[in-house]
Amino acid sequence: MSIKWGLIGASTIARQFMIDAVRAQADGEIAAVMSSSEERAAAYARENGIPAAVSNLDALLGSDI
């Protein structure tokens, strides 16, 4: 069973430090990224191999992500 993570904020800090750290864990999986900009979330997800992008916290927490 994996532990799914949702990134809040499409940031450089997440790209430089968090994504690889989560993926280095045997059970870690980045399931989604959230940004207030729908376009930025989608681009960030695409660039970083993240399967889902959302633009609000309700969508991030209230889904099957």
mmJSON file of the N, C-alpha and C atoms, coordinates in Angstrom:
{"data_MODEL":{"atom_site":{
"group_PDB":["ATOM","ATOM","ATOM","ATOM","ATOM","ATOM","ATOM","ATOM","ATOM","ATOM","ATOM","ATOM","ATOM","ATOM","ATOM","ATOM","ATOM","ATOM","ATOM","ATOM","ATOM","ATOM","ATOM","ATOM","ATOM","ATOM","ATOM","ATOM","ATOM","ATOM","ATOM","ATOM","ATOM","ATOM","ATOM","ATOM","ATOM","ATOM","ATOM","ATOM","ATOM","ATOM","ATOM","ATOM","ATOM","ATOM","ATOM","ATOM","ATOM","ATOM","ATOM","ATOM","ATOM","ATOM","ATOM","ATOM","ATOM","ATOM","ATOM","ATOM","ATOM","ATOM","ATOM","ATOM","ATOM","ATOM","ATOM","ATOM","ATOM","ATOM","ATOM","ATOM","ATOM","ATOM","ATOM","ATOM","ATOM","ATOM","ATOM","ATOM","ATOM","ATOM","ATOM","ATOM","ATOM","ATOM","ATOM","ATOM","ATOM","ATOM","ATOM","ATOM","ATOM","ATOM","ATOM","ATOM","ATOM","ATOM","ATOM","ATOM","ATOM","ATOM","ATOM","ATOM","ATOM","ATOM","ATOM","ATOM","ATOM","ATOM","ATOM","ATOM","ATOM","ATOM","ATOM","ATOM","ATOM","ATOM","ATOM","ATOM","ATOM","ATOM","ATOM","ATOM","ATOM","ATOM","ATOM","ATOM","ATOM","ATOM","ATOM","ATOM","ATOM","ATOM","ATOM","ATOM","ATOM","ATOM","ATOM","ATOM","ATOM","ATOM","ATOM","ATOM","ATOM","ATOM","ATOM","ATOM","ATOM","ATOM","ATOM","ATOM","ATOM","ATOM","ATOM","ATOM","ATOM","ATOM","ATOM","ATOM","ATOM","ATOM","ATOM","ATOM","ATOM","ATOM","ATOM","ATOM","ATOM","ATOM","ATOM","ATOM","ATOM","ATOM","ATOM","ATOM","ATOM","ATOM","ATOM","ATOM","ATOM","ATOM","ATOM","ATOM","ATOM","ATOM","ATOM","ATOM","ATOM","ATOM","ATOM","ATOM","ATOM","ATOM","ATOM"],
"id":[1,2,3,4,5,6,7,8,9,10,11,12,13,14,15,16,17,18,19,20,21,22,23,24,25,26,27,28,29,30,31,32,33,34,35,36,37,38,39,40,41,42,43,44,45,46,47,48,49,50,51,52,53,54,55,56,57,58,59,60,61,62,63,64,65,66,67,68,69,70,71,72,73,74,75,76,77,78,79,80,81,82,83,84,85,86,87,88,89,90,91,92,93,94,95,96,97,98,99,100,101,102,103,104,105,106,107,108,109,110,111,112,113,114,115,116,117,118,119,120,121,122,123,124,125,126,127,128,129,130,131,132,133,134,135,136,137,138,139,140,141,142,143,144,145,146,147,148,149,150,151,152,153,154,155,156,157,158,159,160,161,162,163,164,165,166,167,168,169,170,171,172,173,174,175,176,177,178,179,180,181,182,183,184,185,186,187,188,189,190,191,192,193,194,195],
"type_symbol":["N","C","C","N","C","C","N","C","C","N","C","C","N","C","C","N","C","C","N","C","C","N","C","C","N","C","C","N","C","C","N","C","C","N","C","C","N","C","C","N","C","C","N","C","C","N","C","C","N","C","C","N","C","C","N","C","C","N","C","C","N","C","C","N","C","C","N","C","C","N","C","C","N","C","C","N","C","C","N","C","C","N","C","C","N","C","C","N","C","C","N","C","C","N","C","C","N","C","C","N","C","C","N","C","C","N","C","C","N","C","C","N","C","C","N","C","C","N","C","C","N","C","C","N","C","C","N","C","C","N","C","C","N","C","C","N","C","C","N","C","C","N","C","C","N","C","C","N","C","C","N","C","C","N","C","C","N","C","C","N","C","C","N","C","C","N","C","C","N","C","C","N","C","C","N","C","C","N","C","C","N","C","C","N","C","C","N","C","C","N","C","C","N","C","C"],
"label_atom_id":["N","CA","C","N","CA","C","N","CA","C","N","CA","C","N","CA","C","N","CA","C","N","CA","C","N","CA","C","N","CA","C","N","CA","C","N","CA","C","N","CA","C","N","CA","C","N","CA","C","N","CA","C","N","CA","C","N","CA","C","N","CA","C","N","CA","C","N","CA","C","N","CA","C","N","CA","C","N","CA","C","N","CA","C","N","CA","C","N","CA","C","N","CA","C","N","CA","C","N","CA","C","N","CA","C","N","CA","C","N","CA","C","N","CA","C","N","CA","C","N","CA","C","N","CA","C","N","CA","C","N","CA","C","N","CA","C","N","CA","C","N","CA","C","N","CA","C","N","CA","C","N","CA","C","N","CA","C","N","CA","C","N","CA","C","N","CA","C","N","CA","C","N","CA","C","N","CA","C","N","CA","C","N","CA","C","N","CA","C","N","CA","C","N","CA","C","N","CA","C","N","CA","C","N","CA","C","N","CA","C","N","CA","C","N","CA","C","N","CA","C","N","CA","C","N","CA","C"],
"label_alt_id":[null,null,null,null,null,null,null,null,null,null,null,null,null,null,null,null,null,null,null,null,null,null,null,null,null,null,null,null,null,null,null,null,null,null,null,null,null,null,null,null,null,null,null,null,null,null,null,null,null,null,null,null,null,null,null,null,null,null,null,null,null,null,null,null,null,null,null,null,null,null,null,null,null,null,null,null,null,null,null,null,null,null,null,null,null,null,null,null,null,null,null,null,null,null,null,null,null,null,null,null,null,null,null,null,null,null,null,null,null,null,null,null,null,null,null,null,null,null,null,null,null,null,null,null,null,null,null,null,null,null,null,null,null,null,null,null,null,null,null,null,null,null,null,null,null,null,null,null,null,null,null,null,null,null,null,null,null,null,null,null,null,null,null,null,null,null,null,null,null,null,null,null,null,null,null,null,null,null,null,null,null,null,null,null,null,null,null,null,null,null,null,null,null,null,null],
"label_comp_id":["MET","MET","MET","SER","SER","SER","ILE","ILE","ILE","LYS","LYS","LYS","TRP","TRP","TRP","GLY","GLY","GLY","LEU","LEU","LEU","ILE","ILE","ILE","GLY","GLY","GLY","ALA","ALA","ALA","SER","SER","SER","THR","THR","THR","ILE","ILE","ILE","ALA","ALA","ALA","ARG","ARG","ARG","GLN","GLN","GLN","PHE","PHE","PHE","MET","MET","MET","ILE","ILE","ILE","ASP","ASP","ASP","ALA","ALA","ALA","VAL","VAL","VAL","ARG","ARG","ARG","ALA","ALA","ALA","GLN","GLN","GLN","ALA","ALA","ALA","ASP","ASP","ASP","GLY","GLY","GLY","GLU","GLU","GLU","ILE","ILE","ILE","ALA","ALA","ALA","ALA","ALA","ALA","VAL","VAL","VAL","MET","MET","MET","SER","SER","SER","SER","SER","SER","SER","SER","SER","GLU","GLU","GLU","GLU","GLU","GLU","ARG","ARG","ARG","ALA","ALA","ALA","ALA","ALA","ALA","ALA","ALA","ALA","TYR","TYR","TYR","ALA","ALA","ALA","ARG","ARG","ARG","GLU","GLU","GLU","ASN","ASN","ASN","GLY","GLY","GLY","ILE","ILE","ILE","PRO","PRO","PRO","ALA","ALA","ALA","ALA","ALA","ALA","VAL","VAL","VAL","SER","SER","SER","ASN","ASN","ASN","LEU","LEU","LEU","ASP","ASP","ASP","ALA","ALA","ALA","LEU","LEU","LEU","LEU","LEU","LEU","GLY","GLY","GLY","SER","SER","SER","ASP","ASP","ASP","ILE","ILE","ILE"],
"label_asym_id":["A","A","A","A","A","A","A","A","A","A","A","A","A","A","A","A","A","A","A","A","A","A","A","A","A","A","A","A","A","A","A","A","A","A","A","A","A","A","A","A","A","A","A","A","A","A","A","A","A","A","A","A","A","A","A","A","A","A","A","A","A","A","A","A","A","A","A","A","A","A","A","A","A","A","A","A","A","A","A","A","A","A","A","A","A","A","A","A","A","A","A","A","A","A","A","A","A","A","A","A","A","A","A","A","A","A","A","A","A","A","A","A","A","A","A","A","A","A","A","A","A","A","A","A","A","A","A","A","A","A","A","A","A","A","A","A","A","A","A","A","A","A","A","A","A","A","A","A","A","A","A","A","A","A","A","A","A","A","A","A","A","A","A","A","A","A","A","A","A","A","A","A","A","A","A","A","A","A","A","A","A","A","A","A","A","A","A","A","A","A","A","A","A","A","A"],
"label_entity_id":["1","1","1","1","1","1","1","1","1","1","1","1","1","1","1","1","1","1","1","1","1","1","1","1","1","1","1","1","1","1","1","1","1","1","1","1","1","1","1","1","1","1","1","1","1","1","1","1","1","1","1","1","1","1","1","1","1","1","1","1","1","1","1","1","1","1","1","1","1","1","1","1","1","1","1","1","1","1","1","1","1","1","1","1","1","1","1","1","1","1","1","1","1","1","1","1","1","1","1","1","1","1","1","1","1","1","1","1","1","1","1","1","1","1","1","1","1","1","1","1","1","1","1","1","1","1","1","1","1","1","1","1","1","1","1","1","1","1","1","1","1","1","1","1","1","1","1","1","1","1","1","1","1","1","1","1","1","1","1","1","1","1","1","1","1","1","1","1","1","1","1","1","1","1","1","1","1","1","1","1","1","1","1","1","1","1","1","1","1","1","1","1","1","1","1"],
"label_seq_id":[1,1,1,2,2,2,3,3,3,4,4,4,5,5,5,6,6,6,7,7,7,8,8,8,9,9,9,10,10,10,11,11,11,12,12,12,13,13,13,14,14,14,15,15,15,16,16,16,17,17,17,18,18,18,19,19,19,20,20,20,21,21,21,22,22,22,23,23,23,24,24,24,25,25,25,26,26,26,27,27,27,28,28,28,29,29,29,30,30,30,31,31,31,32,32,32,33,33,33,34,34,34,35,35,35,36,36,36,37,37,37,38,38,38,39,39,39,40,40,40,41,41,41,42,42,42,43,43,43,44,44,44,45,45,45,46,46,46,47,47,47,48,48,48,49,49,49,50,50,50,51,51,51,52,52,52,53,53,53,54,54,54,55,55,55,56,56,56,57,57,57,58,58,58,59,59,59,60,60,60,61,61,61,62,62,62,63,63,63,64,64,64,65,65,65],
"pdbx_PDB_ins_code":[null,null,null,null,null,null,null,null,null,null,null,null,null,null,null,null,null,null,null,null,null,null,null,null,null,null,null,null,null,null,null,null,null,null,null,null,null,null,null,null,null,null,null,null,null,null,null,null,null,null,null,null,null,null,null,null,null,null,null,null,null,null,null,null,null,null,null,null,null,null,null,null,null,null,null,null,null,null,null,null,null,null,null,null,null,null,null,null,null,null,null,null,null,null,null,null,null,null,null,null,null,null,null,null,null,null,null,null,null,null,null,null,null,null,null,null,null,null,null,null,null,null,null,null,null,null,null,null,null,null,null,null,null,null,null,null,null,null,null,null,null,null,null,null,null,null,null,null,null,null,null,null,null,null,null,null,null,null,null,null,null,null,null,null,null,null,null,null,null,null,null,null,null,null,null,null,null,null,null,null,null,null,null,null,null,null,null,null,null,null,null,null,null,null,null],
"Cartn_x":[0.843,0.0,0.89,0.532,1.337,0.707,1.564,1.111,1.065,-0.122,-0.294,-0.122,0.638,0.892,0.228,-0.252,-0.744,0.065,0.705,1.498,0.585,0.702,-0.051,0.92,0.766,1.654,2.596,2.612,3.489,4.77,5.649,6.795,8.131,9.129,10.495,10.975,10.599,11.01,10.51,9.261,8.727,9.497,9.782,10.507,11.914,12.595,13.99,14.147,13.192,13.395,12.343,11.096,10.03,9.749,9.659,9.246,10.176,11.478,12.419,12.432,12.285,12.274,11.079,9.918,8.72,8.88,9.351,9.503,10.586,11.536,12.604,12.097,10.965,10.371,9.669,9.844,9.259,7.748,7.1,5.643,5.154,6.042,5.664,5.199,4.153,3.599,3.032,3.441,2.85,1.653,0.475,-0.758,-1.293,-1.001,-1.573,-0.805,-0.97,-0.448,-1.587,-1.588,-2.611,-1.949,-2.531,-2.131,-3.398,-3.399,-4.586,-4.8,-3.75,-3.855,-3.995,-5.122,-5.363,-4.293,-3.906,-2.898,-1.538,-1.165,0.126,0.136,-0.943,-1.02,-0.853,-1.534,-1.454,-0.047,0.573,1.928,2.925,2.806,3.694,3.547,2.321,2.073,2.706,2.508,3.073,4.603,5.212,6.675,7.299,6.54,7.097,6.513,5.769,5.224,4.233,3.434,2.415,1.08,0.337,-0.843,-2.049,-2.156,-3.353,-2.968,-3.773,-3.589,-4.944,-4.983,-6.23,-5.946,-7.024,-6.832,-7.454,-7.929,-8.42,-8.295,-8.275,-8.053,-9.183,-10.414,-11.536,-11.356,-10.898,-10.675,-9.543,-8.525,-7.398,-7.796,-8.506,-8.85,-10.105,-10.994,-12.27,-12.356,-11.227,-11.256,-10.689,-10.615,-10.011,-8.519,-7.959,-6.544,-5.69],
"Cartn_y":[-1.176,0.0,1.241,2.213,3.424,4.554,5.475,6.698,7.765,8.287,9.287,10.684,11.484,12.866,13.796,14.906,15.985,17.227,17.769,18.981,20.197,21.047,22.296,23.386,23.834,24.842,24.222,24.781,24.324,25.148,24.76,25.608,24.983,25.84,25.392,24.549,24.924,24.163,22.724,22.544,21.185,20.429,21.091,20.443,20.049,20.928,20.674,19.699,19.698,18.926,17.855,18.137,17.231,16.076,16.363,15.335,14.126,14.358,13.238,12.541,13.312,12.714,11.788,12.213,11.37,10.133,10.314,9.181,8.212,8.669,7.795,6.808,7.087,6.191,5.04,3.856,2.68,2.789,3.443,3.548,4.958,5.834,7.217,7.414,8.17,8.459,9.881,10.685,12.015,11.854,12.049,11.789,13.015,14.209,15.418,16.651,17.7,19.014,20.015,20.96,22.002,23.36,24.176,25.571,26.377,27.628,28.462,28.73,28.544,28.667,27.272,27.024,25.721,25.394,26.401,26.206,25.869,26.575,26.304,24.904,24.511,23.169,22.104,22.278,21.298,21.236,22.386,22.418,21.779,22.097,21.555,20.038,19.565,18.121,17.44,18.007,17.452,17.416,18.516,18.628,17.682,17.313,16.519,15.117,14.689,13.334,13.067,14.072,13.947,13.704,12.677,12.282,13.217,14.062,14.909,16.333,17.276,18.691,19.282,20.037,20.67,22.122,22.904,24.329,24.79,23.849,24.246,23.079,23.434,22.441,21.423,21.857,20.915,19.808,20.172,19.171,18.219,18.744,17.909,16.925,17.407,16.566,15.73,16.157,15.483,14.526,14.117,13.243,11.873,11.027,9.706,9.732,10.894,11.038,10.233],
"Cartn_z":[0.0,0.0,0.0,-0.81,-0.879,-0.071,0.322,0.976,-0.102,-0.35,-1.4,-0.828,-1.534,-1.158,-2.157,-1.666,-2.512,-2.218,-3.232,-3.046,-3.088,-2.102,-2.084,-2.502,-3.726,-4.291,-5.305,-6.481,-7.555,-7.479,-6.555,-6.228,-6.606,-6.652,-6.874,-5.7,-4.487,-3.301,-3.391,-3.767,-3.92,-4.994,-6.1,-7.202,-6.764,-6.049,-5.682,-4.52,-3.595,-2.372,-2.092,-2.319,-1.87,-2.828,-4.103,-5.067,-5.009,-5.112,-5.08,-3.723,-2.64,-1.297,-1.119,-1.581,-1.474,-2.345,-3.557,-4.474,-4.037,-3.234,-2.744,-1.691,-1.102,-0.111,-0.833,-0.332,-0.982,-1.126,-0.188,-0.23,-0.566,-1.019,-1.31,-2.743,-2.898,-4.23,-4.226,-5.195,-5.333,-6.26,-5.714,-6.448,-7.163,-6.631,-7.23,-6.782,-7.552,-7.185,-7.268,-6.341,-6.318,-6.487,-7.326,-7.477,-7.693,-7.257,-7.481,-8.964,-9.756,-11.21,-11.815,-12.44,-13.069,-14.105,-14.887,-15.932,-15.325,-14.266,-13.618,-13.001,-12.368,-11.784,-12.864,-13.984,-15.074,-15.661,-15.867,-16.421,-15.451,-14.184,-13.155,-13.075,-13.098,-13.063,-14.271,-15.433,-16.669,-16.593,-16.168,-16.106,-15.086,-14.07,-12.972,-12.855,-13.854,-13.857,-12.744,-12.422,-11.381,-12.081,-11.696,-12.462,-12.411,-11.392,-11.292,-10.91,-11.388,-11.071,-10.725,-9.632,-9.197,-8.831,-8.713,-8.438,-7.126,-6.309,-4.986,-4.01,-2.745,-1.694,-1.596,-1.824,-1.787,-2.821,-4.004,-5.053,-4.668,-4.02,-3.61,-2.514,-1.526,-0.376,-0.57,-1.44,-1.58,-2.741,-3.265,-4.433,-4.088,-5.085,-4.925,-5.237,-5.239,-5.584,-4.627],
"occupancy":[1.0,1.0,1.0,1.0,1.0,1.0,1.0,1.0,1.0,1.0,1.0,1.0,1.0,1.0,1.0,1.0,1.0,1.0,1.0,1.0,1.0,1.0,1.0,1.0,1.0,1.0,1.0,1.0,1.0,1.0,1.0,1.0,1.0,1.0,1.0,1.0,1.0,1.0,1.0,1.0,1.0,1.0,1.0,1.0,1.0,1.0,1.0,1.0,1.0,1.0,1.0,1.0,1.0,1.0,1.0,1.0,1.0,1.0,1.0,1.0,1.0,1.0,1.0,1.0,1.0,1.0,1.0,1.0,1.0,1.0,1.0,1.0,1.0,1.0,1.0,1.0,1.0,1.0,1.0,1.0,1.0,1.0,1.0,1.0,1.0,1.0,1.0,1.0,1.0,1.0,1.0,1.0,1.0,1.0,1.0,1.0,1.0,1.0,1.0,1.0,1.0,1.0,1.0,1.0,1.0,1.0,1.0,1.0,1.0,1.0,1.0,1.0,1.0,1.0,1.0,1.0,1.0,1.0,1.0,1.0,1.0,1.0,1.0,1.0,1.0,1.0,1.0,1.0,1.0,1.0,1.0,1.0,1.0,1.0,1.0,1.0,1.0,1.0,1.0,1.0,1.0,1.0,1.0,1.0,1.0,1.0,1.0,1.0,1.0,1.0,1.0,1.0,1.0,1.0,1.0,1.0,1.0,1.0,1.0,1.0,1.0,1.0,1.0,1.0,1.0,1.0,1.0,1.0,1.0,1.0,1.0,1.0,1.0,1.0,1.0,1.0,1.0,1.0,1.0,1.0,1.0,1.0,1.0,1.0,1.0,1.0,1.0,1.0,1.0,1.0,1.0,1.0,1.0,1.0,1.0],
"B_iso_or_equiv":[0.0,0.0,0.0,0.0,0.0,0.0,0.0,0.0,0.0,0.0,0.0,0.0,0.0,0.0,0.0,0.0,0.0,0.0,0.0,0.0,0.0,0.0,0.0,0.0,0.0,0.0,0.0,0.0,0.0,0.0,0.0,0.0,0.0,0.0,0.0,0.0,0.0,0.0,0.0,0.0,0.0,0.0,0.0,0.0,0.0,0.0,0.0,0.0,0.0,0.0,0.0,0.0,0.0,0.0,0.0,0.0,0.0,0.0,0.0,0.0,0.0,0.0,0.0,0.0,0.0,0.0,0.0,0.0,0.0,0.0,0.0,0.0,0.0,0.0,0.0,0.0,0.0,0.0,0.0,0.0,0.0,0.0,0.0,0.0,0.0,0.0,0.0,0.0,0.0,0.0,0.0,0.0,0.0,0.0,0.0,0.0,0.0,0.0,0.0,0.0,0.0,0.0,0.0,0.0,0.0,0.0,0.0,0.0,0.0,0.0,0.0,0.0,0.0,0.0,0.0,0.0,0.0,0.0,0.0,0.0,0.0,0.0,0.0,0.0,0.0,0.0,0.0,0.0,0.0,0.0,0.0,0.0,0.0,0.0,0.0,0.0,0.0,0.0,0.0,0.0,0.0,0.0,0.0,0.0,0.0,0.0,0.0,0.0,0.0,0.0,0.0,0.0,0.0,0.0,0.0,0.0,0.0,0.0,0.0,0.0,0.0,0.0,0.0,0.0,0.0,0.0,0.0,0.0,0.0,0.0,0.0,0.0,0.0,0.0,0.0,0.0,0.0,0.0,0.0,0.0,0.0,0.0,0.0,0.0,0.0,0.0,0.0,0.0,0.0,0.0,0.0,0.0,0.0,0.0,0.0],
"pdbx_formal_charge":[null,null,null,null,null,null,null,null,null,null,null,null,null,null,null,null,null,null,null,null,null,null,null,null,null,null,null,null,null,null,null,null,null,null,null,null,null,null,null,null,null,null,null,null,null,null,null,null,null,null,null,null,null,null,null,null,null,null,null,null,null,null,null,null,null,null,null,null,null,null,null,null,null,null,null,null,null,null,null,null,null,null,null,null,null,null,null,null,null,null,null,null,null,null,null,null,null,null,null,null,null,null,null,null,null,null,null,null,null,null,null,null,null,null,null,null,null,null,null,null,null,null,null,null,null,null,null,null,null,null,null,null,null,null,null,null,null,null,null,null,null,null,null,null,null,null,null,null,null,null,null,null,null,null,null,null,null,null,null,null,null,null,null,null,null,null,null,null,null,null,null,null,null,null,null,null,null,null,null,null,null,null,null,null,null,null,null,null,null,null,null,null,null,null,null],
"auth_seq_id":[1,1,1,2,2,2,3,3,3,4,4,4,5,5,5,6,6,6,7,7,7,8,8,8,9,9,9,10,10,10,11,11,11,12,12,12,13,13,13,14,14,14,15,15,15,16,16,16,17,17,17,18,18,18,19,19,19,20,20,20,21,21,21,22,22,22,23,23,23,24,24,24,25,25,25,26,26,26,27,27,27,28,28,28,29,29,29,30,30,30,31,31,31,32,32,32,33,33,33,34,34,34,35,35,35,36,36,36,37,37,37,38,38,38,39,39,39,40,40,40,41,41,41,42,42,42,43,43,43,44,44,44,45,45,45,46,46,46,47,47,47,48,48,48,49,49,49,50,50,50,51,51,51,52,52,52,53,53,53,54,54,54,55,55,55,56,56,56,57,57,57,58,58,58,59,59,59,60,60,60,61,61,61,62,62,62,63,63,63,64,64,64,65,65,65],
"auth_comp_id":["MET","MET","MET","SER","SER","SER","ILE","ILE","ILE","LYS","LYS","LYS","TRP","TRP","TRP","GLY","GLY","GLY","LEU","LEU","LEU","ILE","ILE","ILE","GLY","GLY","GLY","ALA","ALA","ALA","SER","SER","SER","THR","THR","THR","ILE","ILE","ILE","ALA","ALA","ALA","ARG","ARG","ARG","GLN","GLN","GLN","PHE","PHE","PHE","MET","MET","MET","ILE","ILE","ILE","ASP","ASP","ASP","ALA","ALA","ALA","VAL","VAL","VAL","ARG","ARG","ARG","ALA","ALA","ALA","GLN","GLN","GLN","ALA","ALA","ALA","ASP","ASP","ASP","GLY","GLY","GLY","GLU","GLU","GLU","ILE","ILE","ILE","ALA","ALA","ALA","ALA","ALA","ALA","VAL","VAL","VAL","MET","MET","MET","SER","SER","SER","SER","SER","SER","SER","SER","SER","GLU","GLU","GLU","GLU","GLU","GLU","ARG","ARG","ARG","ALA","ALA","ALA","ALA","ALA","ALA","ALA","ALA","ALA","TYR","TYR","TYR","ALA","ALA","ALA","ARG","ARG","ARG","GLU","GLU","GLU","ASN","ASN","ASN","GLY","GLY","GLY","ILE","ILE","ILE","PRO","PRO","PRO","ALA","ALA","ALA","ALA","ALA","ALA","VAL","VAL","VAL","SER","SER","SER","ASN","ASN","ASN","LEU","LEU","LEU","ASP","ASP","ASP","ALA","ALA","ALA","LEU","LEU","LEU","LEU","LEU","LEU","GLY","GLY","GLY","SER","SER","SER","ASP","ASP","ASP","ILE","ILE","ILE"],
"auth_asym_id":["A","A","A","A","A","A","A","A","A","A","A","A","A","A","A","A","A","A","A","A","A","A","A","A","A","A","A","A","A","A","A","A","A","A","A","A","A","A","A","A","A","A","A","A","A","A","A","A","A","A","A","A","A","A","A","A","A","A","A","A","A","A","A","A","A","A","A","A","A","A","A","A","A","A","A","A","A","A","A","A","A","A","A","A","A","A","A","A","A","A","A","A","A","A","A","A","A","A","A","A","A","A","A","A","A","A","A","A","A","A","A","A","A","A","A","A","A","A","A","A","A","A","A","A","A","A","A","A","A","A","A","A","A","A","A","A","A","A","A","A","A","A","A","A","A","A","A","A","A","A","A","A","A","A","A","A","A","A","A","A","A","A","A","A","A","A","A","A","A","A","A","A","A","A","A","A","A","A","A","A","A","A","A","A","A","A","A","A","A","A","A","A","A","A","A"],
"auth_atom_id":["N","CA","C","N","CA","C","N","CA","C","N","CA","C","N","CA","C","N","CA","C","N","CA","C","N","CA","C","N","CA","C","N","CA","C","N","CA","C","N","CA","C","N","CA","C","N","CA","C","N","CA","C","N","CA","C","N","CA","C","N","CA","C","N","CA","C","N","CA","C","N","CA","C","N","CA","C","N","CA","C","N","CA","C","N","CA","C","N","CA","C","N","CA","C","N","CA","C","N","CA","C","N","CA","C","N","CA","C","N","CA","C","N","CA","C","N","CA","C","N","CA","C","N","CA","C","N","CA","C","N","CA","C","N","CA","C","N","CA","C","N","CA","C","N","CA","C","N","CA","C","N","CA","C","N","CA","C","N","CA","C","N","CA","C","N","CA","C","N","CA","C","N","CA","C","N","CA","C","N","CA","C","N","CA","C","N","CA","C","N","CA","C","N","CA","C","N","CA","C","N","CA","C","N","CA","C","N","CA","C","N","CA","C","N","CA","C","N","CA","C","N","CA","C","N","CA","C"],
"pdbx_PDB_model_num":[1,1,1,1,1,1,1,1,1,1,1,1,1,1,1,1,1,1,1,1,1,1,1,1,1,1,1,1,1,1,1,1,1,1,1,1,1,1,1,1,1,1,1,1,1,1,1,1,1,1,1,1,1,1,1,1,1,1,1,1,1,1,1,1,1,1,1,1,1,1,1,1,1,1,1,1,1,1,1,1,1,1,1,1,1,1,1,1,1,1,1,1,1,1,1,1,1,1,1,1,1,1,1,1,1,1,1,1,1,1,1,1,1,1,1,1,1,1,1,1,1,1,1,1,1,1,1,1,1,1,1,1,1,1,1,1,1,1,1,1,1,1,1,1,1,1,1,1,1,1,1,1,1,1,1,1,1,1,1,1,1,1,1,1,1,1,1,1,1,1,1,1,1,1,1,1,1,1,1,1,1,1,1,1,1,1,1,1,1,1,1,1,1,1,1]
}}}
